[in-house]
Amino acid sequence: MGGLPGPKKADRLPLPRPKLMGSCPCDGLVMIASLYADYVQNLKAALDDLFERPDRYQTFDLHVELAMGAALMVYETKRQKGRTDTIAYARTPKGNVQVSPELAQQSLLSFLTMQDHIALTGEPMISLNENYPHAVTSFEHRARGAPLTNSMKMIFVGVNDAEDAGQYVEITGEPTAIVTTRPHHSKTLWEWK
């Protein structure tokens, strides 16, 4: 039979239909969250390369805010005009506490090696659930000799499986806050461009 192939079952998770009062035009529809395992693996490979061989890049700008439970770690590194600046810190109730960049990199890479990830749309912006790790990631880079800059800005949520992703969506109460179609591109968040 002709036509385009549908999404692979492994790439999408069924999400529970929101429980709404009254009638809803979405009755009978089941939302599907897009999985980001492949995307996150590619992002991890790009970050591994950046951390191991930063001189391969003419410019880069990486900003990550990693929320795990009540803890928040921020990692920033930027190369511009041949100079690289890096800072990493944890936000605590008493203020910011500087941490080693290596610890921040290790924490980020650990998050990226979780079993699976879903992404938030940013529309509407929702509060982060402390029971799930989140990473707000903005990464722009241009390799030496490359004519163009690549950039991405996404909010990833670490989940264990389809059931876990469904529980996350149910807890948020905002199914439209979860990416259901890839590639995701909006004014505030986007996959590689």
N, C-alpha and C positions, 0 to 999 in steps of 0.2 A: 504494500500500500504506500502511496506517495505521502508527501507532507514532511514537515520538520519533526525530528525526534523530540520527545518531551524531556523534561529535566530528569537526570539520573536520580533514582530513589535515594542513593547515598548522599546526594548533595542538598537535600531538602528535608526538613523536619515538619511533621504536622503539629500545628499549634491549636490549643483549645479555642473554641469560639468564645468571644467575650460574653459575660453574663450581663445583659442590659435589660433595663426595665422598658416595657412597652414594645412596640414593633420596631424592627430594625431592617433596613434594606440588605443587611448582610446575613439575615436568617438563612440557614441552609448552606452557607459557605464555610469552608474550613481554611483558615490561613496557613500558609507554609513558610516557616523560617528558613532562610538560606543558610547553609553551613559554609564555614570559611576555612576548613582544614587545609585545602590546597593553597588558598591565598596566604594563610598564616605561615605555612611551610615556606613559601616563596619569600615572604617578608622576613622570616627568620634567617634564611640563607643570605638575603641582602644585608641584614644587620650583622651577621657573622662576618661577612666580607668587609663591611665598613669597620668593625671593631678590630679585625685582624690586619687589614691592609688599608688604612685610611688614606695613604698617599696615592692610591689609585683614583681618588676623587678630586676633581678640581674644586668643587664646592659641595657642601652638604649642610643640612639643617635638620636635626632630629630633636623632637620634643615629645617626651612620654610622661604621662601621669598614670601611675599604676596604683590602683586602689584595691587592697586586699584586706577585707574586714574593715576595721576602723583605721587601719594604717594607710598612709598615702606617701608614695615615694615619687619624686620628680627627677627626671634625668634629661639634661639638655647638652647637646654638643653641636658645634657649628664651626665650619671652616669657611672663611671669607677672606679674599685677598691674601691667601697663603698663610693665614693665621688661624689656629684652632683653639677654641675656648670650650671648656667642658665644666659642668657643675652638676652635682647630684646632692639632693637633700631630702630629708623626711619631714613632713609636716606633723608636728605634735601639738597637743594642747598648750604647751609652753612656748611654742614658736618653731621656727625652722631649725633643724639640726643637720649639719653637713655630714654626708656619708661618702664613702669612696666611690668613684665612678665604676670601679670593677664590681662592687657589690650591687650597684644599681643595674649594670649590664646583666649580671648573673640573675637578678630578680626578673628582669624583663624577659630574658631568654627562657627562664623557667616557666613564666606565664605562657609564652608562645609554644611550649612543648606540651601543654595540657592536651587532654584527649580531643576536645573539639571547641569550637568557638561559633558564636552567632554575633551579629552586629546590630547596633542601634542606628536608627535613621536620623536622630537628632531633631525630629519633627513629629510629635512634640518632644521636647527635652524632658526627660524623667529623672527622678532621683535615683542614684545608684543604690542597689540592694547590697548591703554589707555581707550577705551570705554567698555572694558570687564575686569573683575577682573581675575587675574591669581595667581596661587599658585604653586611655585616650592617646592616640598615636598620630603624630604629624611628622612626615618624613619627606624631605625634598633633597634631591641629589643630582649631580652631573658628573659622570665619570670623565677622566682626562681624555680629551679627544672627541668626546661625544658632542654632537651638535645641539642636543636638546636636554632640558632638565625634566626629570620625572618627579612626580609628587603624588602623595596620598595623604588623606586625613580621615581616620575612622575611629569609632569607639567599639572595641571588641569586648565581649563577655565570655568568660571561660565557663563551659558546661561539660558535663560528663557524657551525656547521651541525649536521645530524643525526648525521653521522659523528663530529664532535667531541664531541657530547653522549654518544654511545655509548662513546667512548674514556674520557670522564670517569667514567662509571658503572663501566666495566670496571676502571679503575684503583682506584676506591674499594673495590671488592669488597663493597659494601653497597647493593644496588639499593633496599632499603627506605628508604634515606636520601634518595632523590630523590622529589620530588612527582610523583605520577602522576595525581592527580585534582584538578580545580579546581572551586570555590574551596577552597583549603587553609585549614583551621582546626584548631589544636590548642591545648593549654594554653600552649605557649611561643611558637608562631609562627602568624600568621594574616594573611590578605589583609584588605582594607578591611572594617571593621565599624563 
